[in-house]
Amino acid sequence: MSKTKRRFLHVAIVIVLVALGALGLRALTASKPEIKKRKPTAAIPMVRTITVKTGPQSIHILGEGTVRPLREINLVPQVGGKVVYVSPSLVNGGEFSQDETLLRIDPVDYQLAVTLARAKVKDAESHLRLAEEETAAARQEWRLHYAGGPKANRKPPPLVAKEPQLAAAQAKLEAARADLRKALLNLERTELKTPFDGRVSQENVDIGQYVSPGQALATLYSTEAAEIVLPLEDEDLFWFHVPGFTPGNSPGSPAKVRARIAGRDLTWSGKLVRTEGKLDERTRMIRVVVRVEKPYAKKPPLAVGLFVTVDIEGRTLPNAAIIPRSALHQGDVVWVVDKDNEDSRLRFRKVDVARIQGDEVIVQAGFQGEERVAITPLKAVTDGMAVRAGAGT
């Protein structure tokens, strides 16, 4: 076969194959069923839900402050002299009991003053007795001189009876006794005693030092109680009672004082006792005072200067619920999901918010029993839309 015939045969075969392929594609296309046009079904959004339960809920108000002593004084002598004794407790951080002698001033000069004052009292008593005897003798002489006369029953004149001398002797005795009391008082003041149980926060005195009246020798504070001042907003005081500030005569609301000290998280019980004298002019906040009794009773103690967190227990709402902040939307609206899982619907519901504290919201009205609330944020949402409900985390 010539070269031309072979080329012609190849072309014919290709044409036949192409024609057969075209016929087969047409047959397949003709047998395919016609595709009907239809609208795509809308995707139902998935939302996470939480189960909300109603019941009694206590309002808790949190505040922060620094522990300070109930009483703090300076140790100041009322008499001067050389210090001859300093208690081992009179050091920075030292602990002492009530009526303990912390410091003693040299008492010799004051003991001599007492001795002199007592001698003056004896001398004044002697002069008084002499004056009394002289007065009695003068009156007796008057009666004998005018016996049987018209002046017999009259009182003698004061000068004749030496009454001025008697009054002067009495005044001198009273003055001498006053000097003795003052000398005894100064002698007693050479010992500086503590008026309460407490601790020393600062001291600057030692044995041999000369001290003068009015000189501050140390700073002491009591350990019978400690106080924490909390700045709170005016609206917060609606939920708890402060004696002398909010209505009612009941004791102040209880509080828990929490702090971390010596590597431990500790809690002390306290109560609200008052507010400070005036509002903060810069922040317009009210400063309430929480008192803790016996802060040094346990170790580690509620030390002065410690920064603490205070949890005030306020009023109890009888039928309230707590929901996360993410479940509350603008206008105090929550999204309640129907309980029917097969056809869950999202419903808008307005609730009565009592208080927002941190990441939680306390709702005092708007829920009945147990209900499911959506906590998933949705861009487009309508009242009554279908959703697929899932449990929240």
Kinemage of the C-alpha trace (Angstrom):
@kinemage 1
@onewidth
@group {chain A} dominant
@subgroup {mainchain}
@vectorlist {calphas} color= white
{ca met a 1} P 0.000 0.000 0.000
{ca ser a 2} L 1.265 3.297 -0.979
{ca lys a 3} L 2.011 6.071 1.496
{ca thr a 4} L -0.907 8.205 0.274
{ca lys a 5} L -3.449 5.428 0.785
{ca arg a 6} L -2.254 4.798 4.366
{ca arg a 7} L -2.651 8.476 5.278
{ca phe a 8} L -6.151 8.511 3.765
{ca leu a 9} L -7.082 5.408 5.784
{ca his a 10} L -5.904 6.997 9.088
{ca val a 11} L -7.942 10.125 8.472
{ca ala a 12} L -11.038 8.057 7.732
{ca ile a 13} L -10.654 6.090 10.937
{ca val a 14} L -10.344 9.302 12.989
{ca ile a 15} L -13.472 10.749 11.394
{ca val a 16} L -15.429 7.582 12.144
{ca leu a 17} L -14.300 7.577 15.825
{ca val a 18} L -15.231 11.238 16.304
{ca ala a 19} L -18.641 10.625 14.776
{ca leu a 20} L -19.259 7.651 17.042
{ca gly a 21} L -18.251 9.713 20.162
{ca ala a 22} L -20.614 12.526 19.182
{ca leu a 23} L -23.469 10.080 18.739
{ca gly a 24} L -22.757 8.466 22.146
{ca leu a 25} L -22.656 11.858 23.995
{ca arg a 26} L -25.952 12.815 22.383
{ca ala a 27} L -27.533 9.571 23.506
{ca leu a 28} L -26.314 10.058 27.105
{ca thr a 29} L -27.535 13.651 27.207
{ca ala a 30} L -30.947 12.641 25.929
{ca ser a 31} L -31.356 9.977 28.618
{ca lys a 32} L -30.343 12.340 31.585
{ca pro a 33} L -33.340 13.548 33.621
{ca glu a 34} L -34.026 17.304 33.545
{ca ile a 35} L -32.715 19.229 36.627
{ca lys a 36} L -35.453 21.194 38.377
{ca lys a 37} L -34.707 24.629 39.826
{ca arg a 38} L -35.403 25.114 43.548
{ca lys a 39} L -34.484 27.606 46.244
{ca pro a 40} L -31.738 26.572 48.679
{ca thr a 41} L -32.913 25.942 52.236
{ca ala a 42} L -31.760 28.564 54.793
{ca ala a 43} L -29.261 27.310 57.406
{ca ile a 44} L -30.647 27.228 60.950
{ca pro a 45} L -28.145 28.859 63.314
{ca met a 46} L -26.712 26.906 66.208
{ca val a 47} L -26.811 28.621 69.611
{ca arg a 48} L -25.415 27.630 72.979
{ca thr a 49} L -27.844 27.826 75.876
{ca ile a 50} L -27.754 27.728 79.652
{ca thr a 51} L -30.502 26.682 82.006
{ca val a 52} L -31.577 29.510 84.288
{ca lys a 53} L -33.061 28.690 87.683
{ca thr a 54} L -34.827 31.158 89.948
{ca gly a 55} L -34.580 31.235 93.741
{ca pro a 56} L -33.337 33.324 96.668
{ca gln a 57} L -30.215 35.268 95.704
{ca ser a 58} L -28.102 37.507 97.963
{ca ile a 59} L -26.626 40.687 96.595
{ca his a 60} L -22.871 40.927 97.190
{ca ile a 61} L -20.979 44.196 96.903
{ca leu a 62} L -17.206 44.065 96.559
{ca gly a 63} L -14.805 46.749 97.697
{ca glu a 64} L -11.112 47.161 98.361
{ca gly a 65} L -9.258 49.039 101.051
{ca thr a 66} L -6.348 49.119 103.477
{ca val a 67} L -6.486 47.868 107.059
{ca arg a 68} L -6.030 50.564 109.681
{ca pro a 69} L -6.152 50.393 113.509
{ca leu a 70} L -9.219 51.383 115.477
{ca arg a 71} L -7.102 53.571 117.783
{ca glu a 72} L -3.607 54.957 117.310
{ca ile a 73} L -1.801 57.260 119.768
{ca asn a 74} L 1.594 58.767 120.488
{ca leu a 75} L 3.381 57.783 123.698
{ca val a 76} L 4.096 61.185 125.275
{ca pro a 77} L 5.460 61.860 128.804
{ca gln a 78} L 3.774 64.445 131.043
{ca val a 79} L 6.923 64.962 133.126
{ca gly a 80} L 10.573 65.327 132.157
{ca gly a 81} L 13.658 63.438 133.239
{ca lys a 82} L 16.160 60.736 132.441
{ca val a 83} L 14.858 57.397 131.120
{ca val a 84} L 15.928 54.572 133.459
{ca tyr a 85} L 13.811 51.704 132.081
{ca val a 86} L 12.508 50.699 128.647
{ca ser a 87} L 10.290 47.629 128.270
{ca pro a 88} L 11.394 44.887 125.841
{ca ser a 89} L 8.008 45.384 124.190
{ca leu a 90} L 8.878 48.982 123.260
{ca val a 91} L 10.366 48.127 119.875
{ca asn a 92} L 8.963 48.511 116.400
{ca gly a 93} L 6.438 45.670 116.093
{ca gly a 94} L 6.469 44.886 119.819
{ca glu a 95} L 3.266 43.612 121.393
{ca phe a 96} L 2.038 44.771 124.806
{ca ser a 97} L -0.918 44.342 127.174
{ca gln a 98} L -3.129 46.928 128.808
{ca asp a 99} L -1.564 48.740 131.827
{ca glu a 100} L 1.897 47.380 130.998
{ca thr a 101} L 4.767 49.755 131.895
{ca leu a 102} L 6.615 50.589 128.698
{ca leu a 103} L 8.940 53.267 130.025
{ca arg a 104} L 10.084 54.682 133.388
{ca ile a 105} L 11.605 58.093 134.061
{ca asp a 106} L 14.026 58.581 136.985
{ca pro a 107} L 11.622 59.093 139.941
{ca val a 108} L 14.122 60.430 142.555
{ca asp a 109} L 13.333 64.118 142.045
{ca tyr a 110} L 9.610 63.411 142.177
{ca gln a 111} L 9.942 61.268 145.307
{ca leu a 112} L 11.722 64.170 147.024
{ca ala a 113} L 8.948 66.484 145.896
{ca val a 114} L 6.409 64.143 147.532
{ca thr a 115} L 8.396 64.151 150.774
{ca leu a 116} L 8.511 67.966 150.825
{ca ala a 117} L 4.805 68.177 150.023
{ca arg a 118} L 3.948 65.834 152.886
{ca ala a 119} L 6.060 67.942 155.291
{ca lys a 120} L 4.185 71.049 154.179
{ca val a 121} L 0.909 69.281 154.844
{ca lys a 122} L 2.037 68.393 158.374
{ca asp a 123} L 3.112 71.984 158.963
{ca ala a 124} L -0.189 73.322 157.648
{ca glu a 125} L -2.148 70.906 159.833
{ca ser a 126} L -0.159 72.130 162.877
{ca his a 127} L -0.883 75.785 162.048
{ca leu a 128} L -4.554 74.961 161.594
{ca arg a 129} L -4.813 73.274 164.988
{ca leu a 130} L -3.068 76.256 166.599
{ca ala a 131} L -5.424 78.666 164.908
{ca glu a 132} L -8.443 76.614 166.011
{ca glu a 133} L -7.211 76.658 169.609
{ca glu a 134} L -6.590 80.401 169.501
{ca thr a 135} L -10.054 80.990 168.066
{ca ala a 136} L -11.668 78.865 170.766
{ca ala a 137} L -9.709 80.682 173.490
{ca ala a 138} L -10.703 84.093 172.117
{ca arg a 139} L -14.369 83.135 172.121
{ca gln a 140} L -14.117 81.798 175.680
{ca glu a 141} L -12.429 85.003 176.809
{ca trp a 142} L -15.236 87.022 175.225
{ca arg a 143} L -17.880 85.118 177.113
{ca leu a 144} L -16.027 85.469 180.431
{ca his a 145} L -15.419 89.199 179.925
{ca tyr a 146} L -19.043 90.000 179.175
{ca ala a 147} L -20.641 87.431 181.486
{ca gly a 148} L -23.975 88.746 182.822
{ca gly a 149} L -23.831 91.792 180.540
{ca pro a 150} L -25.875 92.676 177.503
{ca lys a 151} L -23.150 91.371 175.126
{ca ala a 152} L -22.864 87.991 176.837
{ca asn a 153} L -25.039 86.200 174.254
{ca arg a 154} L -23.555 87.972 171.231
{ca lys a 155} L -20.935 86.460 168.947
{ca pro a 156} L -17.557 88.094 169.193
{ca pro a 157} L -16.375 90.112 166.203
{ca pro a 158} L -14.367 88.100 163.609
{ca leu a 159} L -11.124 89.875 164.418
{ca val a 160} L -11.602 89.281 168.135
{ca ala a 161} L -12.341 85.590 167.493
{ca lys a 162} L -9.357 85.413 165.113
{ca glu a 163} L -11.515 83.964 162.343
{ca pro a 164} L -9.362 85.410 159.488
{ca gln a 165} L -6.335 83.633 160.913
{ca leu a 166} L -8.346 80.397 161.083
{ca ala a 167} L -9.500 80.755 157.453
{ca ala a 168} L -5.942 81.440 156.340
{ca ala a 169} L -4.705 78.323 158.144
{ca gln a 170} L -7.463 76.227 156.497
{ca ala a 171} L -6.571 77.605 153.044
{ca lys a 172} L -2.901 76.919 153.646
{ca leu a 173} L -3.708 73.296 154.529
{ca glu a 174} L -5.824 72.852 151.386
{ca ala a 175} L -3.017 74.287 149.261
{ca ala a 176} L -0.477 71.980 150.900
{ca arg a 177} L -2.716 68.965 150.272
{ca ala a 178} L -3.155 70.017 146.614
{ca asp a 179} L 0.637 70.264 146.252
{ca leu a 180} L 0.922 66.763 147.719
{ca arg a 181} L -1.615 65.378 145.258
{ca lys a 182} L 0.229 67.048 142.391
{ca ala a 183} L 3.581 65.649 143.609
{ca leu a 184} L 2.074 62.151 143.875
{ca leu a 185} L 0.561 62.525 140.406
{ca asn a 186} L 3.905 63.584 138.922
{ca leu a 187} L 5.570 60.630 140.635
{ca glu a 188} L 2.960 58.309 139.133
{ca arg a 189} L 3.539 59.870 135.707
{ca thr a 190} L 7.184 58.793 135.737
{ca glu a 191} L 5.837 55.393 134.638
{ca leu a 192} L 4.271 55.401 131.159
{ca lys a 193} L 1.620 52.661 130.942
{ca thr a 194} L -0.446 51.521 128.003
{ca pro a 195} L -4.198 52.214 127.895
{ca phe a 196} L -5.040 49.161 125.746
{ca asp a 197} L -3.738 45.924 124.260
{ca gly a 198} L -1.738 46.765 121.192
{ca arg a 199} L 1.461 46.937 119.223
{ca val a 200} L 4.232 49.452 118.588
{ca ser a 201} L 4.460 50.888 115.086
{ca gln a 202} L 7.336 53.298 115.770
{ca glu a 203} L 9.716 54.140 118.650
{ca asn a 204} L 12.572 56.613 119.120
{ca val a 205} L 13.682 56.417 122.768
{ca asp a 206} L 16.242 54.437 124.758
{ca ile a 207} L 17.693 54.129 128.259
{ca gly a 208} L 19.696 57.150 129.412
{ca gln a 209} L 17.916 59.579 127.116
{ca tyr a 210} L 16.527 62.774 128.653
{ca val a 211} L 12.894 63.347 127.702
{ca ser a 212} L 10.764 66.427 128.146
{ca pro a 213} L 6.990 66.816 128.605
{ca gly a 214} L 5.099 66.603 125.323
{ca gln a 215} L 7.873 64.805 123.427
{ca ala a 216} L 6.594 61.958 121.231
{ca leu a 217} L 8.533 58.819 122.160
{ca ala a 218} L 6.616 56.112 120.252
{ca thr a 219} L 3.485 55.398 118.227
{ca leu a 220} L 1.087 52.743 119.523
{ca tyr a 221} L -2.057 51.212 118.060
{ca ser a 222} L -4.679 48.947 119.576
{ca thr a 223} L -5.311 45.378 118.444
{ca glu a 224} L -8.840 45.074 119.809
{ca ala a 225} L -10.286 45.868 116.381
{ca ala a 226} L -9.282 46.962 112.898
{ca glu a 227} L -11.152 48.975 110.302
{ca ile a 228} L -11.223 49.087 106.515
{ca val a 229} L -12.523 52.128 104.649
{ca leu a 230} L -14.251 51.296 101.347
{ca pro a 231} L -15.150 53.929 98.741
{ca leu a 232} L -18.472 52.881 97.178
{ca glu a 233} L -20.868 54.412 94.728
{ca asp a 234} L -24.097 55.890 96.011
{ca glu a 235} L -26.205 53.239 94.228
{ca asp a 236} L -24.399 50.429 96.063
{ca leu a 237} L -25.745 51.561 99.445
{ca phe a 238} L -29.279 50.670 98.330
{ca trp a 239} L -28.482 46.977 98.812
{ca phe a 240} L -27.154 46.923 102.394
{ca his a 241} L -27.538 48.638 105.755
{ca val a 242} L -25.098 51.123 107.261
{ca pro a 243} L -25.975 52.219 110.831
{ca gly a 244} L -26.657 55.918 111.032
{ca phe a 245} L -26.826 56.359 107.248
{ca thr a 246} L -29.421 54.050 105.701
{ca pro a 247} L -32.960 53.590 107.112
{ca gly a 248} L -33.452 51.140 109.979
{ca asn a 249} L -32.063 50.408 113.426
{ca ser a 250} L -30.665 46.926 112.782
{ca pro a 251} L -26.944 46.127 113.075
{ca gly a 252} L -24.741 46.775 110.087
{ca ser a 253} L -24.608 44.289 107.240
{ca pro a 254} L -22.087 41.440 107.607
{ca ala a 255} L -18.959 41.362 105.485
{ca lys a 256} L -16.117 38.990 104.676
{ca val a 257} L -12.591 40.384 104.546
{ca arg a 258} L -10.231 38.435 102.308
{ca ala a 259} L -6.480 38.809 101.898
{ca arg a 260} L -3.410 36.841 100.979
{ca ile a 261} L -0.667 36.991 103.587
{ca ala a 262} L 2.272 34.692 104.367
{ca gly a 263} L 1.417 32.618 101.294
{ca arg a 264} L -2.141 31.895 102.479
{ca asp a 265} L -5.595 33.041 101.445
{ca leu a 266} L -7.389 33.981 104.673
{ca thr a 267} L -10.844 35.284 105.569
{ca trp a 268} L -12.065 37.327 108.539
{ca ser a 269} L -15.627 38.201 109.548
{ca gly a 270} L -16.604 41.837 109.942
{ca lys a 271} L -19.553 44.186 109.798
{ca leu a 272} L -20.393 47.669 108.618
{ca val a 273} L -20.351 50.177 111.472
{ca arg a 274} L -20.662 53.643 109.894
{ca thr a 275} L -19.758 55.964 107.053
{ca glu a 276} L -17.084 58.613 107.257
{ca gly a 277} L -18.041 62.205 107.970
{ca lys a 278} L -18.383 63.420 104.392
{ca leu a 279} L -18.433 62.275 100.777
{ca asp a 280} L -15.292 62.374 98.693
{ca glu a 281} L -15.509 65.724 96.928
{ca arg a 282} L -13.463 64.564 93.941
{ca thr a 283} L -15.054 61.195 93.186
{ca arg a 284} L -18.475 61.773 94.859
{ca met a 285} L -18.161 58.336 96.436
{ca ile a 286} L -19.289 57.371 99.938
{ca arg a 287} L -16.665 55.903 102.252
{ca val a 288} L -18.119 53.132 104.425
{ca val a 289} L -16.235 51.600 107.351
{ca val a 290} L -16.030 47.841 107.996
{ca arg a 291} L -14.819 46.723 111.425
{ca val a 292} L -13.141 43.403 112.260
{ca glu a 293} L -12.908 42.403 115.920
{ca lys a 294} L -9.667 40.876 117.267
{ca pro a 295} L -7.715 40.974 113.996
{ca tyr a 296} L -4.587 39.575 115.700
{ca ala a 297} L -6.376 36.606 117.312
{ca lys a 298} L -5.185 34.160 114.654
{ca lys a 299} L -1.896 33.890 112.862
{ca pro a 300} L -1.118 35.249 110.351
{ca pro a 301} L -3.094 38.283 111.562
{ca leu a 302} L -5.097 40.875 109.706
{ca ala a 303} L -2.112 43.199 109.886
{ca val a 304} L -2.374 46.970 109.795
{ca gly a 305} L -1.501 48.285 106.327
{ca leu a 306} L -2.626 45.110 104.527
{ca phe a 307} L -4.556 45.635 101.276
{ca val a 308} L -7.749 43.544 101.377
{ca thr a 309} L -10.896 42.735 99.429
{ca val a 310} L -14.211 43.072 101.268
{ca asp a 311} L -17.363 41.160 100.282
{ca ile a 312} L -20.459 42.830 101.773
{ca glu a 313} L -23.540 40.633 102.007
{ca gly a 314} L -26.543 42.723 101.069
{ca arg a 315} L -30.268 42.130 100.727
{ca thr a 316} L -31.689 38.796 99.540
{ca leu a 317} L -34.000 38.758 96.520
{ca pro a 318} L -36.647 36.024 96.951
{ca asn a 319} L -37.099 34.954 93.311
{ca ala a 320} L -34.076 36.019 91.306
{ca ala a 321} L -31.758 34.428 88.749
{ca ile a 322} L -28.114 34.852 87.808
{ca ile a 323} L -27.135 34.948 84.140
{ca pro a 324} L -23.801 35.683 82.431
{ca arg a 325} L -23.198 39.178 81.149
{ca ser a 326} L -23.085 37.846 77.570
{ca ala a 327} L -26.742 36.773 77.824
{ca leu a 328} L -27.993 40.327 78.413
{ca his a 329} L -28.578 42.508 75.364
{ca gln a 330} L -29.425 46.145 74.801
{ca gly a 331} L -32.584 47.276 76.527
{ca asp a 332} L -32.296 44.586 79.248
{ca val a 333} L -33.457 41.907 76.804
{ca val a 334} L -32.541 38.208 76.898
{ca trp a 335} L -33.048 35.544 74.245
{ca val a 336} L -35.138 32.705 75.647
{ca val a 337} L -35.131 29.432 73.681
{ca asp a 338} L -38.252 27.242 73.628
{ca lys a 339} L -37.938 23.872 75.336
{ca asp a 340} L -39.047 21.952 72.207
{ca asn a 341} L -35.734 20.759 70.764
{ca glu a 342} L -37.291 19.629 67.465
{ca asp a 343} L -38.578 23.114 66.672
{ca ser a 344} L -36.655 25.475 68.933
{ca arg a 345} L -37.580 29.111 68.642
{ca leu a 346} L -35.747 32.128 69.978
{ca arg a 347} L -37.962 34.611 71.862
{ca phe a 348} L -37.116 38.131 73.000
{ca arg a 349} L -37.928 38.852 76.630
{ca lys a 350} L -37.379 42.000 78.661
{ca val a 351} L -36.196 41.355 82.241
{ca asp a 352} L -35.805 43.448 85.381
{ca val a 353} L -32.095 43.721 86.148
{ca ala a 354} L -31.297 44.230 89.818
{ca arg a 355} L -27.519 44.544 89.592
{ca ile a 356} L -24.596 43.862 87.292
{ca gln a 357} L -21.534 42.646 89.168
{ca gly a 358} L -18.503 41.622 87.189
{ca asp a 359} L -19.380 39.015 84.561
{ca glu a 360} L -22.714 38.192 86.199
{ca val a 361} L -26.139 39.805 86.029
{ca ile a 362} L -28.729 39.394 88.786
{ca val a 363} L -32.257 39.427 87.373
{ca gln a 364} L -34.997 39.984 89.934
{ca ala a 365} L -37.987 39.467 87.617
{ca gly a 366} L -38.650 38.049 84.152
{ca phe a 367} L -38.055 34.293 84.478
{ca gln a 368} L -40.468 31.550 85.512
{ca gly a 369} L -38.943 28.387 86.952
{ca glu a 370} L -36.287 26.826 84.726
{ca glu a 371} L -35.750 28.326 81.276
{ca arg a 372} L -33.091 28.151 78.605
{ca val a 373} L -31.286 31.350 77.607
{ca ala a 374} L -29.077 31.755 74.523
{ca ile a 375} L -25.556 32.995 75.162
{ca thr a 376} L -24.215 32.850 71.575
{ca pro a 377} L -23.854 36.252 69.856
{ca leu a 378} L -25.737 36.435 66.534
{ca lys a 379} L -25.365 39.145 63.900
{ca ala a 380} L -28.922 38.918 62.577
{ca val a 381} L -31.645 37.858 64.975
{ca thr a 382} L -35.411 38.179 65.037
{ca asp a 383} L -38.051 37.350 67.572
{ca gly a 384} L -39.372 33.855 66.889
{ca met a 385} L -36.561 32.715 64.584
{ca ala a 386} L -35.725 29.016 64.458
{ca val a 387} L -32.517 27.908 66.118
{ca arg a 388} L -30.726 24.737 66.997
{ca ala a 389} L -30.068 24.678 70.716
{ca gly a 390} L -26.983 23.199 72.285
{ca ala a 391} L -25.713 23.124 75.867
{ca gly a 392} L -23.502 26.007 76.905
{ca thr a 393} L -20.091 25.711 78.441
